[in-house]
Structure formats: structure tokens, C-alpha cells
């Protein structure tokens, strides 16, 4: 098969950090697909938000020239701007964004598998009809961990800080909850080096292999 991959750093594979320099040490699902004889085009870029990944999939390439696509879902607030936080609460932004991403991927003309990387894919109002969903890599790898759709990213944190005293108590409570749940993930990754070493911020090749095998099992039941 010819397979398209798009996403953020979790779509790139295993990362190695040395003296502050990050680079990919293993190409993850891309490599495993190639090992199994598939042709793969991986457009994942570290730091991408979900809207950028959607553009890669829906506009930058001819998606219909592929047999399947894999979309790595990232922090649903990463794309948010200052005006977004003024308009609505953070958790409402998350819900709106997930609904939008799922709807756009559901309209794709080829089978799409969406994989929750640093953030879990949670279905809110829009229920996809055509997507294969792996909600959370971390949950799949660490069976007793309960992941969430919330994550922290410096991009949106900088906008949030500008609100200052204009932020409502509800908004502040939600940000604290989001940061707490993101912190639980960081702790989980640090406590499970077998699957998240060497950088403790991404699944390594062993953890990714678990996700890859699960993905194949879902494809085989389509």
C-alpha cells in the first residue's frame, strides 16, 4: 500500500535529545510500515498543530493518490490565539477543535486512522463515521494510565498569560486542571522509560511497536 502520515513530533518516531539538540533516532510507524513493504510519505513536523497537519493531508498532497492515511493528533489548544481565549473557555476551545478535526478527517476520500499522541482523541459532538481511531498511544502502551485530551504547549500558554487579571475564575480553574492532567502524562512518561526513553516526551520504538501492531489489527478488521 501507499500510505500518507501527517502530524507533529509524535508522528516522526522516537526522539533523542543530546545537549539540547533533538533529532529522530527511529522513524517509528513509518519505519515499521516500510519494513512490511509499504510505500510511505511522512509529512509530520515537530511542533505542528492539528490545523497544519490537516493542511498537509488535505491540500499539500493529492490524498487520493494514497491507499490510507495516518493522522497523529496533538494538543488541541496548540493552534489557539489570544482572541480565542477571550472568546470562550479553554475546555470549550478543546471541544470545538476536536469536533472540527474529526469532521474534516471524516470527509477524506481515503481511509484515515487518527492516533492520539501527546493528547487523547475524545469524541464530543461530532461522531465520525469513517475514521479508525486509536484514542491514546499512552493508554495503549501503559494499560493502567488514563489519558485526557488536554496538554500544555508554550504556543498557547504565552497567549493565556497575556489575559492576566481579565481571566475569569472558571478559566483559571480550567487552566489549572489542564496543566495538572498534562503533568500526569509527563510523570507517566518519566516513570516508564522502557517505552518512553530516551527523551521521556515521546513513545520510543518499543512503545510505537505496540501501537503499530494494534493499528494493523484494526485495519485487518475493516
C-alpha positions as CSV (number, residue, x, y, z in Angstrom):
1,X,0.0,0.0,0.0
2,X,0.9,3.7,-0.4
3,X,0.4,5.4,2.9
4,X,0.5,9.1,4.0
5,X,1.4,10.1,7.5
6,X,1.0,13.6,8.9
7,X,1.2,15.1,12.4
8,X,3.6,16.6,14.9
9,X,6.7,15.1,16.5
10,X,4.8,12.0,17.7
11,X,4.3,11.2,14.0
12,X,8.1,11.4,13.4
13,X,9.0,8.5,15.7
14,X,11.5,8.1,18.6
15,X,13.4,11.2,19.6
16,X,16.8,11.6,21.0
17,X,18.0,14.7,22.9
18,X,21.7,15.4,23.3
19,X,22.9,18.8,24.7
20,X,19.6,20.4,23.8
21,X,19.7,19.1,20.2
22,X,16.7,17.0,19.3
23,X,16.7,14.6,16.4
24,X,14.8,11.4,15.3
25,X,16.5,8.2,16.3
26,X,14.0,5.8,14.8
27,X,11.2,6.6,12.3
28,X,8.5,4.8,14.3
29,X,5.4,3.8,12.4
30,X,6.9,5.0,9.1
31,X,9.8,2.6,9.6
32,X,7.6,-0.4,10.6
33,X,5.4,0.2,7.5
34,X,8.4,0.3,5.3
35,X,9.7,-2.9,6.8
36,X,6.5,-4.5,5.9
37,X,6.8,-3.4,2.3
38,X,4.7,-0.4,2.1
39,X,5.5,2.9,0.4
40,X,5.3,5.8,3.0
41,X,5.3,9.5,2.7
42,X,5.6,11.1,6.2
43,X,4.8,14.8,6.4
44,X,4.9,15.0,10.2
45,X,6.8,18.0,11.6
46,X,7.8,18.5,15.2
47,X,5.8,21.4,16.7
48,X,3.0,21.2,14.1
49,X,-0.5,21.9,15.3
50,X,-3.5,19.9,14.1
51,X,-4.6,22.6,11.6
52,X,-1.2,22.5,10.0
53,X,-1.4,18.7,9.8
54,X,-4.8,18.9,8.2
55,X,-3.4,21.3,5.5
56,X,-0.7,18.8,4.8
57,X,-3.2,16.0,4.4
58,X,-6.0,17.8,2.5
59,X,-4.2,20.4,0.4
60,X,-0.4,19.9,0.2
61,X,-0.6,16.5,-1.4
62,X,-3.1,14.5,-3.5
63,X,-4.5,12.4,-0.7
64,X,-6.4,10.3,-3.2
65,X,-3.1,9.0,-4.6
66,X,-2.7,7.1,-1.3
67,X,-4.4,4.0,-0.1
68,X,-4.5,5.0,3.5
69,X,-3.6,8.0,5.7
70,X,-2.5,8.2,9.3
71,X,-3.0,11.4,11.3
72,X,-1.2,12.0,14.6
73,X,-3.4,14.2,16.9
74,X,-1.6,16.7,19.1
75,X,-2.5,19.3,21.7
76,X,-5.9,20.7,20.6
77,X,-5.0,24.2,22.0
78,X,-1.6,24.5,20.3
79,X,-3.1,26.5,17.4
80,X,-5.1,28.8,19.6
81,X,-4.6,32.6,19.6
82,X,-5.1,35.3,22.2
83,X,-8.6,36.1,20.7
84,X,-9.7,32.5,21.1
85,X,-9.1,32.6,24.9
86,X,-11.0,35.9,25.1
87,X,-13.9,34.4,23.2
88,X,-14.5,31.2,25.1
89,X,-13.2,29.0,27.9
90,X,-10.2,26.7,27.3
91,X,-12.1,23.5,27.6
92,X,-14.7,24.7,25.2
93,X,-12.0,25.5,22.7
94,X,-10.8,21.9,23.0
95,X,-14.2,20.5,22.3
96,X,-14.8,22.8,19.3
97,X,-11.4,21.9,17.9
98,X,-11.7,18.2,18.2
99,X,-15.2,18.3,16.6
100,X,-13.7,20.3,13.7
101,X,-10.7,18.0,13.2
102,X,-12.8,14.8,13.3
103,X,-15.3,16.2,10.8
104,X,-12.6,17.3,8.3
105,X,-10.8,13.9,8.5
106,X,-14.1,12.1,8.1
107,X,-14.6,13.9,4.8
108,X,-11.3,12.5,3.4
109,X,-11.8,10.2,0.4
110,X,-9.4,7.5,1.7
111,X,-9.4,5.6,4.9
112,X,-7.9,7.6,7.7
113,X,-6.5,6.4,11.1
114,X,-6.3,9.1,13.7
115,X,-3.9,8.4,16.6
116,X,-3.8,10.3,19.8
117,X,-0.1,11.2,20.6
118,X,0.5,13.7,23.3
119,X,-3.3,14.3,23.6
120,X,-6.1,11.8,23.6
121,X,-8.7,11.8,20.8
122,X,-12.1,12.2,22.6
123,X,-15.4,12.2,20.7
124,X,-17.7,15.1,21.7
125,X,-20.5,16.3,19.5
126,X,-19.3,15.1,16.1
127,X,-19.3,11.4,15.8
128,X,-17.1,10.2,12.9
129,X,-18.5,7.5,10.6
130,X,-15.4,6.6,8.6
131,X,-12.4,7.0,10.8
132,X,-10.3,4.4,12.6
133,X,-9.5,5.9,16.0
134,X,-6.7,4.9,18.3
135,X,-7.6,7.3,21.1
136,X,-4.3,7.4,23.0
137,X,-0.8,5.9,22.5
138,X,0.0,6.3,26.2
139,X,-3.2,4.5,27.3
140,X,-2.5,1.7,24.8
141,X,1.1,1.3,26.0
142,X,0.5,1.8,29.7
143,X,-2.7,-0.1,30.5
144,X,-3.5,1.5,33.9
145,X,-2.9,5.1,32.8
146,X,-6.0,7.2,32.0
147,X,-5.1,9.8,29.4
148,X,-7.0,13.0,28.6
149,X,-7.5,15.4,25.6
150,X,-5.6,18.1,27.5
151,X,-1.9,19.0,27.0
152,X,0.3,22.1,27.5
153,X,2.2,23.9,24.7
154,X,4.2,27.0,25.0
155,X,2.4,28.5,22.0
156,X,-0.9,28.8,23.7
157,X,0.5,29.3,27.2
158,X,2.0,32.6,26.1
159,X,-1.4,33.8,24.8
160,X,-3.0,32.7,28.1
161,X,-0.6,34.7,30.2
162,X,-1.5,37.9,28.4
163,X,-5.0,37.7,29.8
164,X,-3.8,38.4,33.3
165,X,-6.5,39.7,35.6
166,X,-9.1,39.6,32.8
167,X,-9.3,35.8,33.0
168,X,-12.4,34.6,34.8
169,X,-12.3,32.2,37.8
170,X,-13.7,29.5,35.6
171,X,-11.0,30.0,33.0
172,X,-8.3,29.9,35.7
173,X,-9.7,26.7,37.2
174,X,-9.8,25.0,33.8
175,X,-6.2,26.0,33.0
176,X,-5.0,24.6,36.4
177,X,-6.9,21.3,35.6
178,X,-5.4,21.2,32.1
179,X,-1.9,21.7,33.4
180,X,-2.4,19.1,36.1
181,X,-3.6,16.5,33.7
182,X,-0.7,17.3,31.3
183,X,1.7,17.0,34.3
184,X,0.3,13.5,34.9
185,X,1.4,12.5,31.4
186,X,4.9,13.9,31.8
187,X,5.2,11.9,35.1
188,X,3.9,8.7,33.4
189,X,6.4,9.0,30.6
190,X,9.3,9.6,33.0
191,X,8.2,6.6,35.1
192,X,8.1,4.2,32.1
193,X,11.5,4.6,30.4
194,X,11.1,1.1,28.8
195,X,8.6,2.7,26.4
196,X,9.3,6.5,26.5
197,X,13.1,6.7,26.9
198,X,15.4,8.3,25.7
199,X,13.7,11.8,25.8
200,X,10.8,11.0,28.1
201,X,8.5,13.1,25.9
202,X,7.6,10.7,23.1
203,X,7.0,6.9,22.8
204,X,10.1,5.1,21.7
205,X,10.4,2.3,19.1
206,X,9.2,-0.3,21.6
207,X,6.2,1.6,22.6
208,X,5.4,2.6,19.0
209,X,5.6,-1.1,18.0
210,X,2.7,-1.8,20.4
211,X,0.7,0.9,18.7
212,X,1.7,-0.3,15.2
213,X,0.6,-3.9,15.9
214,X,-2.7,-2.6,17.3
215,X,-3.2,-0.5,14.2
216,X,-2.7,-3.4,11.9
217,X,-5.2,-5.5,13.9
218,X,-7.8,-2.7,13.4
219,X,-7.0,-2.5,9.7
220,X,-7.5,-6.2,9.3
221,X,-11.0,-6.0,10.7
222,X,-12.1,-3.1,8.4
